[in-house]
Amino acid sequence: MIPGRVAVPAAVLIVLAAALAAWFLTRGGPVRPATFRGEATSAMYAAIDSRQSDAAPLTTGEVFTPATAKLGELTRGAAEQLGDCADALDGPDAPGCTQALRATYTGQKVNGQFVIFNLPDGRAADALVTALGKDGFLEQAVAFDTARSWAQARALGHYVTVSWVGPAAEGGKVDLTRSQVALDTLARVVQSRILKAV
């Protein structure tokens, strides 16, 4: 018979082990947006379909200009170039990616983030958009309710842009449309790259 003083700690350890096993077996995958829209690249971006025709690296100052410090009701927080594209991703791979630039934005009701990836060509960009639609998503860099969040990923030549917004707090009804559109305007940086390439 197990003494009482030993039986209690042993029972606690058994319960903890069972809880840990249950967590590993039932935990979900990467955090994903509730609504996702992905777009493949098109002929409009043919001039920058390959990094060979658009070799200059992006800079944070080029993508996140002073004019984009405030987008509608959103105010920019951190803007950074990540050390590795994988640092921006939670699940998907981005073979050949050389840059991931990210900024976070916050507002009274909505928070969000924008990331642009620099990939080898349009095929790699399309592949990343497809992966974001099913194999995982981004690392969340600012707090918001992902269960009610929206995201849009677009392949634009050899770039992929992702805008992701969600309610700043749980509960209550929040219209994300304006914030999603506002964040997506950061993708306009690609237009200047087209003009340089033609």
Disulfide bonds with the S-S distance in Angstrom:
Cys85-Cys97 2.07
